[in-house]
Amino acid sequence: MRKILIIGAGRSASSLIKYLLEKSNQENLHVTIGDLSLELAQRKTNNHPNATPIALDINNVEQRQTEIQKADLVISMLPAHMHIDVAKDCVAFKKNMVTASYISDAMQALDEEVKANGLIFMNEIGLDPGIDHMSAMKVIDEIRDHGGKMILFESFCGGLVAPESDTNLWNYKFTWAPRNVVLAGQGGAAKFIQEGKYKYIPYHKLFRRTEFLLVEDYGKFEAYANRDSLKYRSVYGLDDILTLYRGTIRRVGYSRAWNMFVQLGMTDDTYVMENSENMSYRDFINAFLPYHPTDSVEIKTRLQLGIEQDDIMWDKLLELDLFNANKKVGLKNATPAQILEHILSQSWSLQPEDKDMIVMYHKFGYEINGVKKQIDSKMVCIGDDQTYTAMAKTVGLPVAMAAIQILNGKIKTHGVQLPIKKEVYEPILKELEEFGVIFKETQMPYVGYNPDKLIVS
């Protein structure tokens, strides 16, 4: 049997493992699932005869290398910074490798060795990055094949809560790593290009510069800019493009509300708050407000943020129980961002019956025979339950499909790569449709950002 080693059995691995085990007889596979928690690995395998769950500590070099040597292909579902030791072992023992993570500099540095050994290291083959690359390149390649020239590309993605589980005023719950949500947009200005002009949005302005999107049957959404939209300009062959913008999708009103935390300083992760363990929620918000001998914390908050008591923004703060003097933070040596994450997790955690939702939206502007045109491509995926979430499905299934394509010799290009070639994206996108990951492409009138052909700066 052909042996696949999966390292990491966390939330993103559920659909990946299920898919490979369902294909295991047909594809002659034996799947070993290694995780620090043997119990978690056992739960994910569900006693399948073609699966072996093991307790695996990747810091145990001897054990890690022993397991990698046994495999024909290694799938790493570890956090991104932990891939590199696995990758180096895969080079040493001549094993192909698949990850859903961004290609790090350390991973890219292995490219020559990977090629020299005739190996395939497929990265960025999850949701975002992953399905975004594949669905974008499919349309971009089709436009080019018909003689069109790309002039605009916008790409948006968001992990949200499904409409039937949307039960709070923020229209949001944590469907993935809460810490990433709290720290979103930090670490430098968002940069992109619009109508040939470089644009920058500093963090303190990020959540007040949003773009609106309409998705049939699901209503209106908003998107704020990702930190670096220019990262894939050359990768996608869009060096001459006039507009390139990537963003994160939320329900309308979320960004304006989130901006309250940014302006108060609650998302800061650079310092520790004194006596955070004994701080109440009310103490926490008051720590960011000026002293006043008579005004309440509530009045100071409204004055500081410029919101009236009948504003929906105020109701959103109240819903989080932020002004409760009896609820304790209970975290030692915590940063503001860590405390905010803790408070939000009390209100925004998915309930057992909740379902999540992935929304992806691309806009392609192009010119062909002197005429400007646009294609909008939209995808909505709803999760099944708390194990087989939309996030786990859209992250894990492309990883699993790529692994089988590599084992079957269908992906032939060697090296450290991402899924932008037809040999990768065509079969995977087609198979994803069977699992409800379907893009609807619509011809639209091209508008761009300068419909009146005015001179803008």
Secondary structure as GFF3:
##gff-version 3
##sequence-region A 1 457
A	DSSP	beta_strand	2	7	.	.	.	ID=ss1
A	DSSP	three_ten_helix	11	13	.	.	.	ID=ss2
A	DSSP	alpha_helix	14	27	.	.	.	ID=ss3
A	DSSP	beta_strand	29	35	.	.	.	ID=ss4
A	DSSP	alpha_helix	38	45	.	.	.	ID=ss5
A	DSSP	beta_strand	51	55	.	.	.	ID=ss6
A	DSSP	alpha_helix	61	70	.	.	.	ID=ss7
A	DSSP	beta_strand	73	76	.	.	.	ID=ss8
A	DSSP	three_ten_helix	80	82	.	.	.	ID=ss9
A	DSSP	alpha_helix	83	92	.	.	.	ID=ss10
A	DSSP	beta_strand	96	99	.	.	.	ID=ss11
A	DSSP	alpha_helix	105	108	.	.	.	ID=ss12
A	DSSP	alpha_helix	111	116	.	.	.	ID=ss13
A	DSSP	beta_strand	120	122	.	.	.	ID=ss14
A	DSSP	alpha_helix	131	145	.	.	.	ID=ss15
A	DSSP	beta_strand	149	161	.	.	.	ID=ss16
A	DSSP	three_ten_helix	163	165	.	.	.	ID=ss17
A	DSSP	alpha_helix	178	182	.	.	.	ID=ss18
A	DSSP	beta_strand	190	194	.	.	.	ID=ss19
A	DSSP	beta_strand	197	201	.	.	.	ID=ss20
A	DSSP	alpha_helix	203	206	.	.	.	ID=ss21
A	DSSP	beta_strand	210	215	.	.	.	ID=ss22
A	DSSP	beta_strand	219	225	.	.	.	ID=ss23
A	DSSP	beta_strand	243	251	.	.	.	ID=ss24
A	DSSP	alpha_helix	254	264	.	.	.	ID=ss25
A	DSSP	three_ten_helix	276	278	.	.	.	ID=ss26
A	DSSP	alpha_helix	281	286	.	.	.	ID=ss27
A	DSSP	alpha_helix	297	305	.	.	.	ID=ss28
A	DSSP	alpha_helix	312	319	.	.	.	ID=ss29
A	DSSP	alpha_helix	336	348	.	.	.	ID=ss30
A	DSSP	beta_strand	356	368	.	.	.	ID=ss31
A	DSSP	beta_strand	371	382	.	.	.	ID=ss32
A	DSSP	alpha_helix	390	407	.	.	.	ID=ss33
A	DSSP	beta_strand	415	417	.	.	.	ID=ss34
A	DSSP	alpha_helix	422	432	.	.	.	ID=ss35
A	DSSP	three_ten_helix	433	435	.	.	.	ID=ss36
A	DSSP	beta_strand	440	445	.	.	.	ID=ss37
###
